[in-house]
Amino acid sequence: MVTFPLAVGQLRPWREGDEDSLVHHASSRRIWNNVRDFFPHPYTPRDANSWVRSNRSYQQPNNLAIEIDGQAVGNIGFTVKDDIYRYNAEIGYWLGEDYWRRGVMSEALPIMTSYIFKNFQVNRIFACVLEGNIGSMRVLESAGYRHEAIHRKAAVKNNQYLDEHIFAMLRSDYRALNQSVNEY
């Protein structure tokens, strides 16, 4: 089973029994304001059952629960793209508000980045961040992702046009970053 320790918990596959915790931590307007609209709000028990059921049976999962104190309090995951973008993976994450600004995502993102590069044929991992989500931008930059672009007013959230910031890491960036870390 794929699990990764964190200072305050672990990254692990989603499992039956995570539903109540998922509903509790995902039902936040502040979280929803920073993610795509397909993320439900409010987050219902039916949504949680569907999510857990669709993510619990993979040998190499692409979504991992962020577990703290025995509760699933967030998610970090990725989608490998197709066609001419087939060597790209889009990474995304969210974390329950009670755990913001505690370094959880700053620890989880490099672990998931490493997992993707080591287990999947991906040359580039990218993230799309809506304007105003400064915390997420800092997490990506501290993990070694580069700010590549701003797609001006490309997204619509809460009936407002927002800039979308693109951050990315290439496999060569990942290798160089890990080589420099190993030299110390």
C-alpha positions as CSV (number, residue, x, y, z in Angstrom):
1,M,0.0,0.0,0.0
2,V,1.3,3.4,-0.9
3,T,1.8,5.5,2.2
4,F,4.1,8.4,3.0
5,P,4.8,9.7,6.5
6,L,4.4,13.4,7.3
7,A,5.6,15.2,10.4
8,V,1.9,15.4,11.6
9,G,0.3,12.5,9.8
10,Q,0.6,10.7,6.5
11,L,-0.4,10.6,2.9
12,R,-2.3,7.4,2.1
13,P,-4.9,6.0,-0.2
14,W,-8.6,6.9,0.4
15,R,-10.5,4.2,2.2
16,E,-13.9,3.3,3.4
17,G,-14.6,5.2,6.7
18,D,-13.1,8.5,5.4
19,E,-16.5,9.8,4.3
20,D,-17.6,11.7,7.5
21,S,-14.2,13.4,7.9
22,L,-14.2,14.3,4.2
23,V,-17.6,15.9,4.4
24,H,-16.5,17.9,7.6
25,H,-13.2,19.2,6.2
26,A,-14.2,19.7,2.5
27,S,-17.4,21.7,3.2
28,S,-15.7,25.1,3.3
29,R,-16.6,28.0,1.1
30,R,-13.0,29.2,1.5
31,I,-11.6,25.9,0.1
32,W,-14.2,26.0,-2.7
33,N,-13.3,29.5,-3.7
34,N,-9.8,28.3,-4.7
35,V,-10.6,25.0,-6.5
36,R,-12.4,24.1,-9.7
37,D,-16.2,24.2,-9.7
38,F,-16.4,20.4,-10.1
39,F,-15.4,20.2,-6.4
40,P,-18.8,20.1,-4.7
41,H,-20.1,22.8,-2.4
42,P,-21.6,22.1,0.0
43,Y,-19.8,18.7,0.2
44,T,-22.4,16.1,0.9
45,P,-22.2,12.5,2.2
46,R,-23.2,11.4,-1.3
47,D,-20.2,13.3,-2.7
48,A,-17.9,11.8,-0.2
49,N,-19.1,8.2,-0.8
50,S,-18.7,8.7,-4.5
51,W,-15.1,10.1,-4.1
52,V,-14.0,7.4,-1.7
53,R,-15.5,4.6,-3.8
54,S,-13.8,6.0,-7.0
55,N,-10.4,6.3,-5.4
56,R,-9.9,3.3,-3.1
57,S,-9.1,0.5,-5.5
58,Y,-6.0,1.7,-7.4
59,Q,-2.7,-0.2,-7.1
60,Q,-0.9,3.1,-7.9
61,P,-3.4,5.8,-6.7
62,N,-3.4,9.2,-8.2
63,N,-5.2,10.8,-5.2
64,L,-4.0,10.4,-1.7
65,A,-5.8,11.4,1.5
66,I,-3.9,13.7,3.9
67,E,-4.5,12.0,7.2
68,I,-3.9,13.9,10.5
69,D,-5.0,12.5,13.9
70,G,-6.7,9.6,12.2
71,Q,-8.9,11.8,10.0
72,A,-8.8,12.5,6.2
73,V,-8.4,16.3,6.2
74,G,-7.4,16.9,2.6
75,N,-6.3,15.5,-0.7
76,I,-3.4,15.8,-3.0
77,G,-3.6,14.2,-6.5
78,F,-2.8,14.4,-10.1
79,T,-4.2,13.7,-13.6
80,V,-1.9,12.6,-16.5
81,K,-3.1,14.5,-19.6
82,D,-3.5,13.0,-23.0
83,D,-2.8,13.5,-26.7
84,I,0.1,15.9,-27.2
85,Y,0.2,16.6,-23.5
86,R,0.5,12.9,-22.5
87,Y,3.8,13.5,-20.6
88,N,2.2,16.2,-18.5
89,A,0.5,15.7,-15.2
90,E,-1.7,18.4,-13.5
91,I,-1.3,18.4,-9.7
92,G,-3.9,19.7,-7.3
93,Y,-4.6,19.7,-3.6
94,W,-6.8,21.1,-0.9
95,L,-6.5,21.0,2.9
96,G,-9.1,21.6,5.7
97,E,-8.9,25.1,7.1
98,D,-8.0,23.9,10.6
99,Y,-4.6,22.8,9.1
100,W,-3.7,25.8,7.0
101,R,-0.4,27.6,7.7
102,R,1.1,24.6,9.5
103,G,3.4,23.4,6.7
104,V,1.4,20.3,5.9
105,M,1.1,21.1,2.2
106,S,4.7,22.3,2.0
107,E,5.7,18.8,3.1
108,A,3.1,16.9,1.1
109,L,3.7,18.5,-2.3
110,P,7.4,17.5,-2.7
111,I,6.5,13.9,-1.6
112,M,3.7,13.7,-4.3
113,T,6.0,15.3,-6.9
114,S,8.6,12.6,-6.2
115,Y,6.0,9.9,-6.3
116,I,4.8,11.1,-9.7
117,F,8.3,11.4,-11.3
118,K,9.4,8.0,-9.9
119,N,6.3,6.0,-10.9
120,F,4.8,7.6,-14.0
121,Q,6.1,8.5,-17.5
122,V,5.8,12.2,-16.9
123,N,8.1,15.0,-18.1
124,R,6.3,18.0,-16.6
125,I,4.0,18.5,-13.6
126,F,2.0,21.7,-13.5
127,A,-0.5,23.4,-11.2
128,C,-3.1,26.0,-12.0
129,V,-3.7,28.5,-9.2
130,L,-6.4,31.1,-9.2
131,E,-5.4,34.7,-8.5
132,G,-5.5,35.6,-4.8
133,N,-4.4,32.1,-3.6
134,I,-1.0,33.3,-2.4
135,G,-0.6,30.5,0.0
136,S,-0.8,27.9,-2.7
137,M,1.6,29.9,-4.9
138,R,4.1,30.0,-2.0
139,V,3.8,26.2,-1.5
140,L,4.6,25.6,-5.1
141,E,7.5,27.9,-5.3
142,S,9.0,26.5,-2.1
143,A,8.8,23.0,-3.6
144,G,10.8,24.2,-6.6
145,Y,8.0,24.8,-9.1
146,R,8.5,27.7,-11.5
147,H,5.9,30.4,-12.1
148,E,5.6,29.9,-15.9
149,A,2.6,32.1,-16.9
150,I,-0.4,34.1,-16.0
151,H,-3.5,33.4,-18.1
152,R,-5.2,36.7,-17.8
153,K,-8.9,36.5,-16.7
154,A,-9.0,32.9,-18.0
155,A,-11.0,31.4,-15.2
156,V,-14.5,32.2,-13.9
157,K,-15.2,31.7,-10.2
158,N,-18.1,33.2,-8.2
159,N,-19.1,35.0,-11.4
160,Q,-15.8,36.9,-11.6
161,Y,-13.1,36.6,-14.2
162,L,-9.8,35.6,-12.5
163,D,-6.2,35.3,-13.6
164,E,-4.9,31.7,-13.6
165,H,-1.3,31.3,-12.6
166,I,0.6,28.3,-14.0
167,F,3.4,26.7,-12.0
168,A,5.5,23.8,-13.3
169,M,8.4,21.5,-12.7
170,L,10.2,19.5,-15.4
171,R,11.8,16.1,-14.7
172,S,15.2,17.8,-15.3
173,D,14.3,20.5,-12.7
174,Y,13.4,17.7,-10.3
175,R,16.7,15.8,-10.9
176,A,18.7,19.0,-10.4
177,L,16.8,19.9,-7.3
178,N,17.4,16.5,-5.8
179,Q,21.0,16.3,-6.8
180,S,21.7,19.7,-5.1
181,V,19.8,18.5,-1.9
182,N,21.9,15.2,-1.9
183,E,25.1,17.2,-2.1
184,Y,24.6,18.7,1.4
